[in-house]
């Protein structure tokens, strides 16, 4: 049976929105983070997204090609859970609506590689509630990203960029 693996960037204050705008964007200077993400993508043959993740991913990745990651994600089968999306523009995208849990169970039972899910929202909570999320990979970024950023920045940070507090998977 296929597994669903969620890979989500998260700040110290629990923010997951717009990680592409965060300093460093999760890419370590030595490339180790990119390697982990690329290995995950190539170990899967489908991408699962919720209705809020899809528009950003589609716009970003449809505009890119010519590197292994972009070419892979653009060619993969993609599933988006949405009650409003009717005609997805991103190639190989299927909209799941109606009985979402039954459909995702069916996807997991099909032969193939694992399924990667990006972002964490209503869909992820539903997967957890029904025992369908097999692995959760949180990429914790040592920064404050919420609207309380200024208040938090005034306090000394307990996080230091050192071998004892920073670990690359």
C-alpha positions as CSV (number, residue, x, y, z in Angstrom):
1,X,0.0,0.0,0.0
2,X,1.2,3.5,-0.9
3,X,2.0,5.9,1.9
4,X,1.1,9.6,2.1
5,X,4.1,11.7,3.3
6,X,3.5,15.3,4.2
7,X,6.4,17.7,4.0
8,X,5.7,21.2,5.4
9,X,7.9,24.2,6.3
10,X,6.9,25.7,9.6
11,X,8.2,28.7,11.6
12,X,8.9,28.7,15.4
13,X,5.5,30.4,15.9
14,X,3.6,27.8,13.8
15,X,3.3,29.8,10.6
16,X,3.2,27.7,7.4
17,X,2.1,30.4,4.9
18,X,4.4,31.8,2.2
19,X,7.7,30.0,3.2
20,X,9.1,31.0,-0.2
21,X,9.4,34.5,1.3
22,X,11.3,33.4,4.4
23,X,15.1,34.0,4.7
24,X,17.0,31.1,3.3
25,X,13.8,29.4,2.0
26,X,14.8,26.1,3.6
27,X,17.8,25.7,1.3
28,X,21.0,25.2,3.2
29,X,24.2,26.5,1.6
30,X,25.5,22.9,1.3
31,X,22.4,21.8,-0.6
32,X,21.4,19.1,1.9
33,X,17.9,20.4,2.4
34,X,17.3,20.5,-1.4
35,X,18.6,16.9,-1.6
36,X,16.2,15.7,1.0
37,X,13.3,17.4,-0.8
38,X,14.4,16.1,-4.2
39,X,14.8,12.5,-2.9
40,X,11.3,12.7,-1.4
41,X,9.8,13.9,-4.7
42,X,11.5,11.2,-6.7
43,X,10.4,8.5,-4.3
44,X,6.8,9.4,-5.0
45,X,4.7,9.3,-8.2
46,X,1.9,11.6,-7.1
47,X,1.3,14.9,-5.3
48,X,-1.7,15.6,-3.1
49,X,-2.7,19.2,-2.3
50,X,-5.6,21.0,-0.7
51,X,-7.4,23.9,-2.4
52,X,-5.2,26.6,-0.8
53,X,-1.9,25.0,-1.7
54,X,-2.8,24.2,-5.3
55,X,-3.0,27.8,-6.7
56,X,0.5,28.8,-5.4
57,X,2.1,25.5,-6.5
58,X,0.5,25.5,-9.9
59,X,1.6,29.1,-10.7
60,X,5.1,28.6,-9.4
61,X,5.9,25.2,-11.0
62,X,4.1,25.6,-14.3
63,X,6.5,28.5,-15.0
64,X,9.6,26.4,-14.4
65,X,11.4,23.7,-16.3
66,X,14.8,22.5,-17.2
67,X,15.9,21.2,-13.8
68,X,15.2,17.8,-12.3
69,X,12.9,19.0,-9.5
70,X,10.7,21.2,-11.8
71,X,10.5,18.6,-14.6
72,X,9.6,15.9,-12.1
73,X,6.8,17.8,-10.3
74,X,5.4,19.0,-13.6
75,X,5.2,15.5,-15.1
76,X,3.7,13.8,-12.0
77,X,0.1,13.0,-11.4
78,X,-1.4,15.6,-9.1
79,X,-4.5,15.5,-7.0
80,X,-6.1,18.6,-5.6
81,X,-9.0,18.4,-3.0
82,X,-11.4,21.2,-3.8
83,X,-15.1,21.9,-3.9
84,X,-14.7,24.9,-6.2
85,X,-11.9,24.1,-8.7
86,X,-13.4,22.8,-12.0
87,X,-10.8,23.0,-14.7
88,X,-7.2,22.9,-13.3
89,X,-4.6,24.4,-15.6
90,X,-1.6,22.4,-14.3
91,X,-1.1,19.2,-16.5
92,X,-1.9,15.8,-15.0
93,X,-4.1,17.3,-12.3
94,X,-7.3,15.6,-11.1
95,X,-9.7,17.4,-8.8
96,X,-11.1,15.3,-5.9
97,X,-14.4,16.5,-4.6
98,X,-17.3,14.7,-2.9
99,X,-16.3,11.8,-0.7
100,X,-12.7,12.9,-0.3
101,X,-11.7,10.3,2.3
102,X,-13.0,7.4,0.3
103,X,-11.2,8.6,-2.8
104,X,-7.9,9.1,-1.0
105,X,-8.2,5.6,0.5
106,X,-8.7,4.3,-3.0
107,X,-5.5,6.2,-4.2
108,X,-3.5,4.7,-1.4
109,X,-4.6,1.2,-2.4
110,X,-3.6,1.6,-6.0
111,X,-0.2,0.2,-7.0
112,X,2.6,2.8,-7.3
113,X,5.1,4.8,-5.4
114,X,4.3,6.9,-2.3
115,X,2.2,10.2,-2.5
116,X,3.7,13.4,-1.3
117,X,1.5,16.2,0.3
118,X,2.8,19.7,0.7
119,X,1.2,22.3,3.0
120,X,-0.8,21.7,6.1
121,X,-4.4,22.6,6.5
122,X,-7.9,21.2,6.4
123,X,-6.9,18.3,4.2
124,X,-4.0,17.3,6.5
125,X,-6.3,17.3,9.5
126,X,-8.8,15.1,7.7
127,X,-6.0,12.7,6.7
128,X,-4.8,12.5,10.3
129,X,-8.4,12.1,11.7
130,X,-8.9,9.1,9.3
131,X,-5.5,7.5,9.8
132,X,-4.4,8.2,6.2
133,X,-1.3,10.4,6.8
134,X,1.6,8.0,7.2
135,X,4.5,10.4,7.8
136,X,4.8,14.1,8.7
137,X,8.0,15.9,8.0
138,X,8.1,19.3,9.6
139,X,10.9,21.6,8.4
140,X,11.2,23.9,11.4
141,X,12.7,27.3,10.5
142,X,14.3,29.2,13.4
143,X,12.4,32.4,12.7
144,X,9.2,34.2,13.7
145,X,6.9,34.6,10.8
146,X,3.6,35.7,12.3
147,X,2.1,39.2,12.7
148,X,3.6,39.1,16.2
149,X,7.1,39.2,14.6
150,X,8.1,42.6,16.0
151,X,7.0,41.7,19.5
152,X,9.0,38.4,19.3
153,X,12.0,40.0,17.7
154,X,12.4,42.3,20.7
155,X,13.0,39.3,22.9
156,X,16.3,37.4,23.0
157,X,16.1,34.3,20.8
158,X,16.7,31.0,22.4
159,X,17.7,29.6,19.0
160,X,21.2,29.8,17.9
161,X,22.6,28.5,14.5
162,X,24.9,26.0,16.0
163,X,25.5,22.2,15.6
164,X,23.6,21.6,18.8
165,X,20.4,23.4,17.8
166,X,20.3,23.0,14.1
167,X,20.0,19.6,12.4
168,X,19.7,18.9,8.7
169,X,17.9,15.8,7.8
